[in-house]
Each structure stands twice: as structure tokens, then as C-alpha cells.
Amino acid sequence: MKKLLALAALPVIAACAMPPRGVSDENLAAFDAAVASIGCDLASDADYQAVGLQTGIGRAKLAEIAEYRVATDEAVRLSNGGVRLVTGACAPVPEAPVAAEAPPVP
């Protein structure tokens, strides 16, 4: 019975993404600010270099943080293999509804 309960809890535990080891809240905030400063997409070597220079975080750890952001729905995967942040300064702006034209006044 205990084994069954433990197995039932696995999906819940797996759904709780943890930041990469050694990454602080300050590192995450710096990552978000740096990625926002380059246009919200992290895809090319130049992107990783720019974010790395701003944050002091190495490329491997930046990739881990990007994966964490995807796992927590704070970023989406791009077709080119990169990621786009979708929170904070990078949150998509909803399009304003187009106002209908007023009928002509007689």
C-alpha cells in the first residue's frame, strides 16, 4: 500500500520543476533582465554570449536556466531550437480589439 501511494505521488513531484543547482533567485532575475535586453529570444551563440556577459553565468548554466523557464511555462521553445521568455518585460502584449466603424450620420 505504501509503495502504491509513493508511486501515485511521482507525477506531482515531477511536475514541480526546481531551478538548476547553484542558481539563485538573483541569478534568475539577472537572466530574465539580460534576455529581455536582447529582445526576449535566446537562440544563437551571440545571444548566449550577450546574456553571459551581462550575468556572469556560463553557457551551460544559461542553457539549464532556459530549460527551467520552459518547464515552468515562463518561456516557450522556438522552432530554431532557442527559447523565448514570455513573462515580465517579455510577456506578449494582447492585440487591442479593432473598433467597428460607426454608421454614417444622416
C-alpha positions as CSV (number, residue, x, y, z in Angstrom):
1,M,0.0,0.0,0.0
2,K,2.8,2.4,0.9
3,K,4.5,1.7,-2.5
4,L,1.3,2.4,-4.3
5,L,1.0,5.8,-2.6
6,A,4.6,6.6,-3.3
7,L,4.1,5.8,-7.0
8,A,0.9,7.9,-7.1
9,A,2.9,10.9,-5.9
10,L,5.6,10.7,-8.6
11,P,3.7,12.8,-11.2
12,V,3.1,15.5,-8.6
13,I,6.8,15.6,-7.7
14,A,7.9,15.6,-11.3
15,A,5.6,18.5,-12.1
16,C,7.4,20.7,-9.5
17,A,10.4,22.0,-11.5
18,M,13.3,23.1,-9.4
19,P,15.8,25.7,-10.5
20,P,19.1,24.3,-11.6
21,R,21.6,23.5,-8.8
22,G,23.6,26.5,-7.8
23,V,21.2,29.1,-9.3
24,S,19.8,31.7,-7.0
25,D,16.7,33.9,-7.3
26,E,19.1,36.7,-8.2
27,N,20.6,34.7,-11.0
28,L,17.1,34.0,-12.4
29,A,16.3,37.7,-12.2
30,A,19.5,38.6,-13.9
31,F,18.9,36.0,-16.6
32,D,15.4,37.4,-17.3
33,A,16.6,41.0,-17.5
34,A,19.5,40.1,-19.8
35,V,17.3,38.0,-22.1
36,A,14.8,40.9,-22.2
37,S,17.6,43.3,-23.1
38,I,18.4,41.3,-26.2
39,G,14.8,41.0,-27.4
40,C,13.5,38.1,-25.3
41,D,14.8,35.3,-27.5
42,L,17.8,33.2,-26.6
43,A,18.8,31.2,-29.6
44,S,22.2,32.0,-31.2
45,D,25.7,31.9,-29.9
46,A,25.7,35.7,-30.0
47,D,22.6,35.7,-27.7
48,Y,24.2,33.3,-25.2
49,Q,27.4,35.4,-25.3
50,A,25.5,38.7,-24.6
51,V,23.5,37.2,-21.8
52,G,26.6,35.5,-20.3
53,L,28.5,38.8,-20.3
54,Q,25.6,40.6,-18.6
55,T,25.0,37.9,-16.0
56,G,28.4,36.3,-15.4
57,I,26.7,32.9,-16.0
58,G,28.4,30.3,-18.2
59,R,26.7,29.0,-21.3
60,A,25.9,25.5,-19.9
61,K,24.2,27.1,-16.9
62,L,22.3,29.5,-19.1
63,A,21.0,26.6,-21.1
64,E,19.9,24.9,-17.9
65,I,18.1,28.1,-16.8
66,A,16.4,28.3,-20.2
67,E,15.2,24.7,-19.9
68,Y,13.9,25.5,-16.4
69,R,12.0,28.5,-17.7
70,V,10.4,26.3,-20.4
71,A,9.5,23.7,-17.8
72,T,7.8,26.3,-15.7
73,D,5.9,27.9,-18.7
74,E,7.9,31.1,-18.3
75,A,9.4,30.5,-21.8
76,V,8.5,28.7,-25.0
77,R,10.6,26.7,-27.3
78,L,11.2,28.3,-30.7
79,S,11.4,26.4,-34.0
80,N,15.1,27.3,-34.4
81,G,15.9,25.5,-31.1
82,G,16.0,28.6,-29.0
83,V,13.7,29.8,-26.3
84,R,11.6,33.0,-25.9
85,L,10.7,34.3,-22.5
86,V,7.0,35.0,-22.1
87,T,6.9,36.7,-18.6
88,G,7.7,40.1,-17.2
89,A,9.1,42.5,-19.8
90,C,8.8,39.7,-22.4
91,A,5.1,39.0,-21.8
92,P,3.2,39.0,-25.1
93,V,1.0,42.1,-25.4
94,P,-2.5,41.2,-26.4
95,E,-3.8,42.9,-29.5
96,A,-6.3,45.6,-28.9
97,P,-9.7,44.8,-30.4
98,V,-10.4,46.7,-33.6
99,A,-13.3,49.2,-33.1
100,A,-16.1,48.8,-35.5
101,E,-16.8,51.9,-37.7
102,A,-19.7,54.0,-36.6
103,P,-22.6,54.1,-39.0
104,P,-22.8,57.2,-41.1
105,V,-24.8,60.0,-39.6
106,P,-27.8,61.0,-41.8
